[in-house]
Amino acid sequence: MIKKITFADIAKKTGYSKATISRYFNHASALSAETQAVIEQAIQELGYRENKLARVLANGRTEIIGVVVPSLYMHYYADLLEKILLAGEEHGYKFIVFSSQEDRETEHTYLSELMAYKVEGLIMVSHVTPSVELAKLGIPVVTIEREDKYVNSVNANNYQGGLAASQHLAETGCEVLIHINGDLSTASPAFGRIRGFRETVQKTGLASREYLQRLGNTYEEIRDGMSAILKDMEERFPHKCKGIFVSNDTAAGILLNLIVQKYGCFPDEFKLVGFDDSPISREAIVPFTTIRQDTRLIAEDAMEMLIRRIEERKEHVPEISKTLVHHVIDTELIIRDTTKKCMKGTRQ
């Protein structure tokens, strides 16, 4: 029978008291680096396996972070979640992940469950619950790409991306600029994409059309919405070179497929730019131009911001900073095959 290693065994091997060994597991920074190194070596030599449940009961620290995303169908959210998990694991944290499907009641249920699990912090990507409510949860919260008035956040530079996308379409000779996005509040960071588009329309004087509506979280919903939009834009702007800026790569990829299925190619009278630089933009039948968000940098920045506030609580800092921090990460235009120069009035 394998002997269960205890604090007493570690204390005997190191010569330190059981209180010191306990402090190593619960408040290591209070010990010198030399003491920590001696205890760590003894732990490895003895093959000690920590009782996680006992530790949680003793100090209330679960080392678990909650993450709530809107859905995992969107390529951006799946990619971002992967980067968040990798960033957190490097710091020794584990995760409980929920997908809200943009339903308020579902999201509130999940938030209650996360609090019951005593998560130490929350990364909120879903945008249903207002930040004023998130701030009242009593744990550190960092949001990504959503309304963030009352909490810390990390967002892409959406205005920069929207401006770059629409300006690039104008520069390729498009006669009409079109933007497809959700019906967003001005408080949403992604509204910056709409602002960038509108500024370009105003500066160029080009004809334009905005389709601002919720497309859904499934392939079928997005395909149906994009089919209706494609039909409408063709009826409104026949034989015009149409520059289409879509707010995410998943929807842009579906629109691209619809166009290719209809014409057997990607006609010259369409120009397309997505947003995210998800794998789908590179691997599509016609690789499409997009705006790159650095999901690795966004995830790492959000995780470091969250852990810094978790550690402040662990260290019982008398006055944890109440100043909110909102980091903005630059975007980049990635040019591919869908924005070649227009040959006006013709098709490829």
Protein Blocks (a to p, Z undefined) as FASTA:
>chain_A
ZZdddfklmmmmnopafklmmmmmmommlpcfklmmmmmmmmmmnopacdfklmmmmnop
nopacdddfblkbmklmmmmmmmmmmmmmnopacddddeklpaklmmmmmmmmmmnopab
dcdfbfkbcfklmmmnopacddehiafklbccddddfklmmmmmmmmmmmnopabdcddd
ddddfklmklmmmmmmmmmmmmnopacddddddebjcfklmmmmmmmmmmmmmmmmgoia
cddddfbfklmmmmmmmmmmmnopacfkbccddehjpaklmmpmbdcddddddfklmmmm
mmmmmmmmmmmmmnopabacfbdcdddddddddddfklcccdehiaZZ
